[in-house]
Amino acid sequence: MMRFTTKLLPSRSSNVGLVQLNNPKTFHALDLEMVRALTDVLPVWQSDSSVKATVFSGSSQSKKKSFCAGGDVKSIYLAGIGGERTVDDEHKHTADTHQHGFGQKKTYTADMFREEYQLNYLIATQKGTLPQISLWDGIVMGGGVGISIHGKYRVATENTLFAMPETSIGFFPDVGSTYWLPRLSGGLGNYIALTGARLKANDLLYAGIATHYVPSERLNDLVQAVVDVSKHGNEGDDDSEQGTDIAAGLLMSFHEDIGKEPSFLAQFREEIDEAFAMKNTVEEIMAALENSKSKFGSSTLSTLQKMSPTSLKVTLDGIRRGKMCSNLGECLKMEFRMSQRFMRRDSDFYEGVRALLIDKDHSPKWEPEVLES
């Protein structure tokens, strides 16, 4: 039986599957209901040869333009501390906090990550002749990255704000990030993962994270063009897997030059590589930043000093291990094991979410407080 929620609106227009994230109170953050609904609808489209493309977007109902602001970590936090559950009767027994962090099925803190990572893999293994086009028109973070980065096309706009901010809440960049981050050039992956840097469209194009740039006002026209092309069969120019990607040429016709102003990543690339590339420990990175005596070095060092020391260590090691994995599936399995350790009540995750999203005092008490402990 297909599972549905009003927080995720799938539809079909001609031969295109459309997914609209519709959880405006949380800027379309993913919860388990949404993950399950998407997990049910995608295979239907993937197995239907008449479907030529899928398009993911965020609804316009949120106060800030958003694609998806991440996973619903507040619900995960409440489940982990034994608080009220808001999803379904299935997880009511999770008030027993002792069972969290061991991967048990029918435990919300395990099911959410397990099923979210399975969805990430489902998207990543979608055949190239059924391209996924994700419209990053606004906030794209965490879980929102997970449901789009593994798809074939990611379209940035002037509103795009991209980040993997997990070290600030005592967690680590997951949803397959241990696979794609270490495959960015130089020190970019380590920098993005450890600092939670907020990136704009020109940064994403520079790093190869976004594939195209289209102004926000042209997105509706782009979607309609994809729908129109799908009616007439294969009109694209990217032949693969004995079929044709209908979106390749079309996306290039909508793609615009973002301008000559260098991105933040490009401006500070030399310093990023000097501090973050080929470093084996967080301490080495911090020492390099301190020794740089530059404004970039001091501000970046200050940022890292606010993050969970445990998260910084785990993140860097996860990226190192992810680089050695041969495929995304191996990384997702590793990340699930990592996520479950963070779901135990003695982890920094609960303190980080409390400080940022619950009490909002922005003063987490990390344990340990410093790297050297």
N, C-alpha and C positions, 0 to 999 in steps of 0.2 A: 504494500500500500504506500502510495506517495505521501510524504509528509509535507505540510504547508505551514507557513506563518506569514502574517502581514508584514513582517520585518524584512522579508525577501520576496520580491515580486518577479517571478519568471513569466515570460510571454514569448510568443513567436510572431514574427512579422515576415510574411513570405517564407523565405528559406533561411532566416536568421534567428537564432535563439538569443533573446534579450534577458539580461538579469539586472534588476534594479535593486540595490540595497536600500532599505527603507526603515532604518532605526534611528530617526533624527535626534532623539534625546541624547544619544551617545555618539553622535556623528557617524552613524551607521556601523558602530563596533559590532563585531561578530559574536554571537552567543551560540549555544549548542543547537537551539532551534533552527537558526539560520544555516549553520553548517550542515545539519541533517537535511534540510529542504534542498540545499544546493547539491548535496551528495546524491539525492534522489533524482533530480531533474537532469543533471549533466549526462549520465549514461544514456538517458532516453534520446537526447540529441546526438550523442556520440555514436549511437548505433543506427541512427537514421541517415541514410545516404543522401537524402534530399536536403539536409541541413548543411549549409555551406560555411557558416561562421557563427561565433558567439560574441556578444558584446556585453561587457560588464560596466556598470556606472552606478553612481550614487544618486539618490533622489534629491530634488531641490528643496526638500522640506526642512533641512537642518539650518540652524542659525548661521553657521559658517559653511562655506562650500566644502564638501567632503566626498571623497570616494569611499574610504573606510578608515576610521581612526585607530583600528587595531582589534585585538580580541577584547571581549568583555571581562577584563581582569577584576572588576569589582565583584561580579558574580562568582568568579573563581575564589576571590578572597573570602567572601561571605560563606561559601561552601566549606572552605578550608578551616575557618574558625568556628564552624558550627552554627552560623547565622541562618537567617531566613533564605529559603530557596525560592526562586521565582520561575523556574522552567517547567517542571512537571513532577508528578508523584514518584517517578522512578528514582529520584535522588534524595527523597526526604530522609532516608536513613543515614545520610552523610553527616549528621550532627555529631557523630562520633569522630572526633578529630584524629584519633590514633590510627585510623585506617588510611588517612591521606598520605600520599607520597610513595605508594607501593604498587601503583599500576593496576589496582583492582577494578574490574569491570563493575558498572553500575555505581561507581564513585565519581562524582561530578569532576573532581580535579584530575581524574585519570581519563574519563570519557571525553572531556572537552579537548584535551591535547591529542589523544589518540585519534579521534575522529577528524579533528582539524588537520592533522598531519596527513591522514589518509586522503582527505580532500585535496590538499596541496599536491600529493602524488598523482591523483586522478587528473588534475589540471595539467600537470607536467607531462603526462603520458598521452595527452590528447594528440591525435595524429596531426601532422603539419598541414594537411589539406583541409583541416577544420580549424582555422586559426581563431584564437581568442584575442579579442581586442579590448583592452582595459583602458577606460577613459579616466585619467588621473586629474580630474578637475577639482582640486582642493586638497584636503588633508589625506595623506596616504601613509599609514604607519603600521608597524607590527603585523597583525593578522591580515590587514588590508594589503600589505606587501605580499603576504603568503598566497593570497588568492589571485594575484596578478603577475608577480615577477616570473612565475614559471610558465605563464602563457606566452604566446608568440609575440604579441605586440603590446607595448605600453605607451600610451599617448599622453604626453605632458602638455599643460597649458600654462598661461600666465598666473594661474591660481594655485598651481601645484606646490604643496609643502610636504616633503618626503622625509621620513626619519625612521630609524630603528632605535627607540629611546629606552630599551629595556634595562640597561645598567642603572638608570636613574630610579627604577622601582625594585631593585634587588633581584633582577632576573637576567636573562641573556637573550640576544637576538636569535629567534628560533624560526619556525615555519620554513625551514630549508635554507636559512641564512648561512649556516655553516658550510653550505655547498657553494652558493654564488658569491659570497663576500670574499673568500680567499682567491677567487678567480678574477677579481678586479686587478688592475695593474698596480704595481708598486705598493705603497702603503695605504692606498685608498680604502681597502676592505677593513683593515685594522682601525683606521681612523673613524670611519663611519660607525663601526660596531661599538667601539669603546666610548666615543664621545656623544653618541646620539645626535650628531650634527644634523641641523635642519637644512635640507637641500632644496634648491629651486630648479626650475626646468633646465636652465643652462648647465647646472651642475650634473644633472641626471643624463643629459645628452653627452656631456664631456666624458663622464665615467662609463657610458654605455649601458646605463640602467634603464633609461627611457629609450624607446626606438624612434619616436617621432615627436614633433611639436606642432600642435594645431591650436589656434586661438579658441578660447572658450565659446565665443559667439558662433563658431563654425562647426561645433560638435554635432548639433542636430542635423545639419546638412550632411556631415560625414556619415552619420548613422543611416540616414535616408539613402545615401548613395550606396552604402553596403547592401541595404535591403533591395534596392533597385537592381544592382548587379546580380544579386542572388537569384532573381527571377529568371535570368537569361542564361544561367549555367556558368561555365568557366570562362571568365573574361580577364582573369589576372595574368601575371607573367612569371609566377614563381612555381615552376613545376617541381613537385616532390612526391615521393611515395606513390608514383603512378597516378597522380591526380594533380589538381591545380588549386593553388591558394588564390581565391578571388579577391583578397584584400590587399595584396602586396603592392600592385601598381596604383590602386586607388588611394592607399595611404600616402604614397609618395606624392600624388597629385595634390593632396591636402596639406602635406608637410610644408612648413615655412621656416625660413632662416630666422633664428631667434635674435640675431644682431651680432655685432662685433665685440661688444663688451665681454671681457673674459669672465668666466664663472669664478666663484670663490675657490673652488677646488683647483682650478687652473692657476689662479693668482698665487696660491700658497702651495702648489704642488711640490716644489723643491723642499720646502720645510716639512710637509707631510711625509714625504718619502724619507727624509733624513731622520725623522723621529719615529716613524711607525713601520717602515719597511725592514724586513729581515731582523726583527727584534724577537728574542725568545721569552722575555719577561716584561710584565707591566712596569717593573722597577727600571728596566733599561729605557723604556719609552719615556717615563717621567724624567729620568736623568737627562735624556737627550733634549727634552723640552726645556728643562731648567737651564741647561748649558747653552741653549740657543741665544739667550738674552734678548729675544725679540718679542714684540707685542703679541704675535701669533703664539709663540711658545708659552708666554706667561698666561694668556687667556685660556689656552687649551689645557695647560697644567691645572689651572684653577677649576676648570670644568671637570676634569678627571678626579680631582680631590673631593668632589661632591658626590661622586658615584659610589655605589657599594663596592668596597674592596674585593669582596668575594666574587661579585658579579664580574668585575674586571678580570680577575684571574681566570675564572671559568670561561668567560667569553674568549679570551685570547687563546686558551688551550683548545676550546671547541673549534675555533677557526683553523688552528694548526692541524688538528685531527681531521677536520672536514676537507682540508686540502689533499689529504692522503686517501680520502674515500673515492671510489671509482664512479659512484653515481649518487643521485639525489636520494634514492631509497635508503642507502646506507647512512647518509647524514640524518635523515628523518628518524630512523631507528635509534641512532645515538642521541638525538635531541629529545626523544621521548623519555629515555632513561634519565637524561639530565633534568628534564622538566619535573619528573617525579621527585627527585631529591629536593628541588626547590619548593615542592608542595608540603613538605614536612614543616611543622610549626616552628622549628628552630631556625628556619631560613630567613634571609633578609627580605624575601618577597613580601611577607605580610607587613613588615615594618615599612617597606617602601610604598606599598599601595596605601597603607594607612596615612602616611605623611602626605602623599600627593593627591589621593582621591577621596579619602574618608574624612579625616580631620582637617586636611588641607593646610597643615601648619608648615609644610615644606621643610621640616627639620627631622629627617629620619635619624634614628640611633642605630647605626650599623654595628654588626657583631661579626668579626672584630671591626673596630673603628678605623684602623689603618692597615696598610698592606703588610707591614713588618710583623704584625701580631702572630 
